[in-house]
Amino acid sequence: MNYLQRTFFFIMFLIPTSVFAHGQEVLETFFIEVVSIILFLIFIIAIRFDLKRKMVLAGAYMLSSAATLYFTNSLPYRENMNKINLMIAFVPATIFFVTFLVLKSRPDGHINTTKE
């Protein structure tokens, strides 16, 4: 067994421990968030923007993801499982793509900041 396989098995062993839960319901939300972050990182690396625009996109994604987790944290999970999973998946993605389209539509490539 090589190093990569051992690392993979170790990470798979820790996934249920990291959410302190058993059962499929809670792990779905965890996997949705992990897949969302992985897709975000792949997209941020693949696009051809300068560093300032990538940072704006990353900030918009992280802020919307944190706000979504904050607002869904107080909801009872079993009664609102579908709503929570949909919000965790689609709210940050929607904010990210709207921000992406706004930044892409700027023809001059200039982003106003307070220090300019």
WORAFEN-V694151 format. One record per residue. N is the residue number from 1. RES is the residue in three letters. D_LAST is the distance of its C-alpha to the last C-alpha in whole Angstrom. Layout:
n->N res->RES d_last->D_LAST
n->N res->RES d_last->D_LAST
This chain:
n->1 res->MET d_last->55
n->2 res->ASN d_last->52
n->3 res->TYR d_last->49
n->4 res->LEU d_last->47
n->5 res->GLN d_last->49
n->6 res->ARG d_last->50
n->7 res->THR d_last->46
n->8 res->PHE d_last->46
n->9 res->PHE d_last->49
n->10 res->PHE d_last->48
n->11 res->ILE d_last->45
n->12 res->MET d_last->47
n->13 res->PHE d_last->49
n->14 res->LEU d_last->46
n->15 res->ILE d_last->45
n->16 res->PRO d_last->48
n->17 res->THR d_last->47
n->18 res->SER d_last->44
n->19 res->VAL d_last->44
n->20 res->PHE d_last->47
n->21 res->ALA d_last->49
n->22 res->HIS d_last->52
n->23 res->GLY d_last->52
n->24 res->GLN d_last->50
n->25 res->GLU d_last->49
n->26 res->VAL d_last->46
n->27 res->LEU d_last->45
n->28 res->GLU d_last->44
n->29 res->THR d_last->41
n->30 res->PHE d_last->40
n->31 res->PHE d_last->41
n->32 res->ILE d_last->39
n->33 res->GLU d_last->36
n->34 res->VAL d_last->36
n->35 res->VAL d_last->37
n->36 res->SER d_last->34
n->37 res->ILE d_last->32
n->38 res->ILE d_last->33
n->39 res->LEU d_last->33
n->40 res->PHE d_last->29
n->41 res->LEU d_last->29
n->42 res->ILE d_last->31
n->43 res->PHE d_last->28
n->44 res->ILE d_last->25
n->45 res->ILE d_last->27
n->46 res->ALA d_last->28
n->47 res->ILE d_last->25
n->48 res->ARG d_last->23
n->49 res->PHE d_last->20
n->50 res->ASP d_last->17
n->51 res->LEU d_last->16
n->52 res->LYS d_last->13
n->53 res->ARG d_last->15
n->54 res->LYS d_last->18
n->55 res->MET d_last->17
n->56 res->VAL d_last->16
n->57 res->LEU d_last->20
n->58 res->ALA d_last->21
n->59 res->GLY d_last->20
n->60 res->ALA d_last->21
n->61 res->TYR d_last->24
n->62 res->MET d_last->25
n->63 res->LEU d_last->24
n->64 res->SER d_last->26
n->65 res->SER d_last->29
n->66 res->ALA d_last->29
n->67 res->ALA d_last->29
n->68 res->THR d_last->32
n->69 res->LEU d_last->34
n->70 res->TYR d_last->33
n->71 res->PHE d_last->35
n->72 res->THR d_last->38
n->73 res->ASN d_last->39
n->74 res->SER d_last->41
n->75 res->LEU d_last->43
n->76 res->PRO d_last->46
n->77 res->TYR d_last->46
n->78 res->ARG d_last->49
n->79 res->GLU d_last->49
n->80 res->ASN d_last->46
n->81 res->MET d_last->45
n->82 res->ASN d_last->45
n->83 res->LYS d_last->42
n->84 res->ILE d_last->40
n->85 res->ASN d_last->40
n->86 res->LEU d_last->39
n->87 res->MET d_last->36
n->88 res->ILE d_last->35
n->89 res->ALA d_last->35
n->90 res->PHE d_last->34
n->91 res->VAL d_last->31
n->92 res->PRO d_last->29
n->93 res->ALA d_last->30
n->94 res->THR d_last->29
n->95 res->ILE d_last->26
n->96 res->PHE d_last->25
n->97 res->PHE d_last->26
n->98 res->VAL d_last->25
n->99 res->THR d_last->21
n->100 res->PHE d_last->22
n->101 res->LEU d_last->23
n->102 res->VAL d_last->20
n->103 res->LEU d_last->18
n->104 res->LYS d_last->21
n->105 res->SER d_last->21
n->106 res->ARG d_last->17
n->107 res->PRO d_last->19
n->108 res->ASP d_last->15
n->109 res->GLY d_last->14
n->110 res->HIS d_last->11
n->111 res->ILE d_last->10
n->112 res->ASN d_last->7
n->113 res->THR d_last->6
n->114 res->THR d_last->6
n->115 res->LYS d_last->4
n->116 res->GLU d_last->0
